[in-house]
């Protein structure tokens, strides 16, 4: 088993870190640069910064903020939100991001995955998928979970891999912010289908949820926000606990 990664996620709105439940009821939790630096110091393996309203509001991700983050951080970080063409990704890479995450723009224009992979390499491209379970059918959504599409979770994940995605970041909207555990059944199914790493997002509430997501869910990385933002779980404690449960971590 490869070493598992712990990834705090910072959702950005108007330059501040925010958090909601099931993608709504958004609250401000602090400065993204300060929080990111703190998590890096505590032993986070990577960070994800998502400009959560960029696509919905038709804006580009805040490049200046990415430059500030890059100056302060010594661990890899991924940036997403409002990336719809090569030049957007180029600007973020130049600003210091290690990877870009595309979501709504990839659903609307799947060729973007191919183009980014071709220009920068597959390791640079994370395809984020927000999906919701409607009567047993996992439907892919866009615009921060606001709009359901005709795409189905598993077939879209496979297509993203085939087109050159280096990783899949799957968020279960049904589990997001609920702290009731990850969507392990769906994650395991995806892991069995794909060859690329899967980052699990949505539902982390305690340390056992991470044990479950790495064993039952077969995820390569566990991503969480509120439990870290509100200091419910400290990253060093989580890593010690995972080690005690024989889960390989970095």
Residue pairs with C-beta under 8 A, 6 or more apart in sequence:
1 247
1 248
2 220
2 248
3 248
3 249
3 250
4 214
4 219
4 220
4 221
4 222
4 242
4 247
4 248
4 249
4 250
5 45
5 46
5 199
5 220
5 221
5 222
5 249
5 250
6 43
6 44
6 45
6 210
6 221
6 222
6 235
6 238
6 239
6 249
7 44
7 45
7 46
7 47
7 48
7 199
7 221
7 222
7 223
7 224
8 35
8 36
8 39
8 44
8 47
8 48
8 223
8 224
8 225
8 228
8 229
8 235
9 47
9 48
9 49
9 50
9 201
9 223
9 224
9 225
10 17
10 32
10 35
10 36
10 47
10 48
10 49
10 50
10 225
11 17
11 18
11 19
11 20
11 50
11 52
11 225
12 18
12 32
12 49
12 50
12 51
12 52
12 62
12 65
12 81
13 26
13 28
13 51
13 52
13 53
15 32
15 62
15 65
16 28
16 29
16 30
16 31
16 32
17 28
17 29
17 30
17 31
17 32
17 35
17 229
18 26
18 27
18 28
18 29
18 52
19 26
19 27
19 29
19 177
19 225
19 226
19 229
20 26
20 27
20 176
20 177
21 176
21 177
21 178
22 173
22 174
22 176
22 177
22 178
23 130
23 144
23 145
23 146
23 173
23 176
23 177
26 52
29 35
29 226
29 229
29 230
30 229
32 49
32 65
32 69
33 65
33 68
33 69
33 72
35 229
36 47
36 49
36 69
36 72
36 73
36 77
37 72
37 73
39 47
39 228
39 235
40 47
40 73
40 74
40 75
42 234
42 235
42 236
43 235
43 236
43 239
44 75
44 235
45 75
45 76
45 221
45 250
46 75
46 76
46 77
46 78
46 98
46 221
47 73
47 75
47 76
47 77
47 78
48 77
48 78
48 79
48 80
48 101
48 169
48 199
48 223
49 65
49 66
49 69
49 77
49 78
49 79
49 80
50 79
50 80
50 81
50 101
50 128
51 59
51 61
51 62
51 79
51 80
51 81
51 82
52 81
52 144
53 59
53 81
53 144
54 60
54 61
54 81
54 82
55 81
55 82
55 103
55 104
55 105
55 142
55 143
55 144
56 143
56 144
56 146
58 82
59 82
60 82
60 83
60 88
60 91
61 79
61 80
61 81
61 82
61 83
61 88
61 92
63 91
63 92
63 95
64 95
66 79
66 92
66 95
66 96
66 97
67 95
67 96
69 77
69 96
70 77
70 95
70 96
70 97
71 96
76 98
76 99
77 97
77 98
77 99
78 97
78 98
78 99
78 100
78 101
78 126
79 92
79 97
79 99
79 100
79 101
80 100
80 101
80 102
80 103
80 126
80 128
81 101
82 88
82 105
83 89
83 92
83 100
83 101
83 102
83 105
84 105
84 109
84 112
85 112
86 115
86 116
86 119
88 100
89 100
89 116
89 119
89 120
89 124
92 100
93 100
93 120
93 124
98 124
99 123
99 124
99 125
99 126
99 166
99 167
100 116
100 124
100 125
100 126
101 126
101 127
101 128
101 169
102 112
102 113
102 116
102 125
102 126
102 127
102 128
103 127
103 128
103 129
103 130
103 142
104 142
104 143
104 144
105 112
106 112
106 113
106 127
106 160
107 140
107 142
107 149
107 151
107 156
108 142
110 159
110 160
110 163
111 163
113 125
113 127
113 160
113 163
113 164
113 165
114 163
114 164
116 124
116 125
116 164
117 124
117 125
117 163
117 164
117 165
117 166
118 164
121 166
122 164
122 165
122 166
122 196
123 166
124 166
125 164
125 165
125 166
125 167
126 165
126 166
126 167
126 168
126 169
126 199
127 157
127 160
127 165
127 167
127 168
127 169
128 168
128 169
128 170
128 171
129 140
129 153
129 156
129 157
129 160
129 168
129 169
129 170
129 171
130 140
130 141
130 142
130 144
130 145
130 171
130 173
131 138
131 139
131 140
131 141
131 153
131 170
131 171
131 172
131 173
132 138
132 139
132 141
132 145
132 148
132 172
132 173
132 174
133 139
133 172
133 174
134 148
137 152
138 152
138 153
138 154
138 186
139 148
139 149
139 151
139 152
139 153
140 148
140 149
140 151
140 152
140 153
140 156
141 147
141 148
141 149
141 173
142 149
145 173
153 170
153 186
153 190
154 189
154 190
154 193
157 168
157 170
157 190
157 193
157 194
158 193
158 194
160 168
161 168
161 194
161 195
161 196
165 196
166 196
166 197
167 196
167 197
167 198
167 199
167 220
168 190
168 194
168 196
168 197
168 198
168 199
169 198
169 199
169 201
169 223
170 183
170 186
170 187
170 190
170 198
170 199
170 200
170 201
170 202
171 201
171 202
172 182
172 183
172 186
172 201
172 202
172 203
173 202
174 183
174 202
175 181
175 182
175 183
175 202
175 203
176 201
176 202
176 203
177 202
177 225
177 226
178 202
178 203
178 205
179 203
179 204
179 205
179 206
179 226
179 227
180 203
180 205
181 203
181 204
181 205
181 209
181 212
181 213
182 200
182 201
182 202
182 203
182 204
182 209
182 212
182 213
182 217
182 219
182 222
183 200
183 202
183 203
183 217
184 212
184 213
184 216
184 217
185 216
185 217
187 198
187 200
187 213
187 217
187 218
187 219
188 216
188 217
188 218
190 198
191 198
191 217
191 218
191 219
192 218
197 220
197 221
198 218
198 219
198 220
198 221
199 219
199 220
199 221
199 222
199 223
200 213
200 217
200 219
200 221
200 222
200 223
201 223
201 224
203 209
204 210
204 213
204 222
204 223
204 224
204 227
205 227
206 227
206 233
207 233
207 237
207 238
207 241
207 242
209 222
210 222
210 238
210 241
210 242
210 247
211 241
211 242
211 245
211 247
213 219
213 222
214 222
214 242
214 247
215 247
224 233
226 232
227 233
228 235
239 249
242 249
243 249
